[in-house]
Amino acid sequence: MKKGDTVHWKWGAHEAEGKITGEHDKPVEKIIKGAKVKRNASKEEPAYDIKQKDGSKVLKSESELKK
């Protein structure tokens, strides 16, 4: 996966979609919508910043995503 790719992930009973805007290969922590979000990223299991169509931002591990 790389920057610009459209990806999908499970969100409750539904599926969400967004575009990758950044990649992390070290543990990362961000504040998104007032909540602290952490991913234990590595070169083997990177984490991605993703922007949804409505402008919302999320942080997901590669294993949570599908193309």
C-alpha positions in Angstrom: 0.0 0.0 0.0 1.2 3.5 -0.7 0.2 7.2 -0.5 -2.8 7.9 -2.8 -4.2 4.4 -2.7 -7.9 4.0 -1.9 -8.4 1.6 1.0 -11.4 0.0 2.9 -11.8 -1.2 6.5 -14.6 -2.6 8.7 -16.5 0.1 10.7 -19.1 -1.6 12.8 -21.6 -3.5 10.6 -20.4 -1.4 7.6 -17.3 -0.7 5.6 -15.5 2.7 5.4 -13.3 4.1 2.6 -10.5 6.6 2.4 -7.3 7.6 0.7 -3.9 7.0 2.2 -2.2 10.4 2.9 0.9 9.2 4.9 2.8 6.2 6.2 4.5 5.4 9.5 7.0 2.6 10.1 7.6 3.4 13.8 5.1 3.5 16.7 2.8 6.5 16.3 0.3 8.4 18.5 -2.1 11.1 17.2 -5.0 13.0 18.5 -7.9 12.6 16.2 -11.3 14.2 17.0 -10.1 14.7 20.6 -9.2 11.0 21.1 -5.7 9.6 21.4 -5.1 7.0 18.7 -2.0 4.7 18.8 -0.6 2.2 16.4 2.5 0.1 17.1 3.8 0.5 13.5 6.9 -1.2 12.1 8.5 -1.8 8.7 6.7 -5.2 8.7 3.3 -3.7 9.8 3.1 0.0 8.8 0.4 2.3 9.9 -1.3 4.8 7.6 -2.9 8.2 7.8 -6.2 8.1 5.9 -8.5 10.8 4.8 -12.2 10.1 4.1 -14.3 11.9 1.6 -16.0 13.9 4.3 -12.6 15.2 5.5 -12.4 12.9 8.6 -8.9 11.5 9.3 -8.1 8.1 10.7 -5.0 6.1 11.6 -5.1 2.4 10.7 -2.6 -0.5 10.7 -2.0 -2.3 7.4 -3.6 -5.5 8.8 -6.9 -3.5 9.3 -7.0 -2.4 5.7 -7.9 -3.9 2.3 -7.7 -2.3 -1.2 
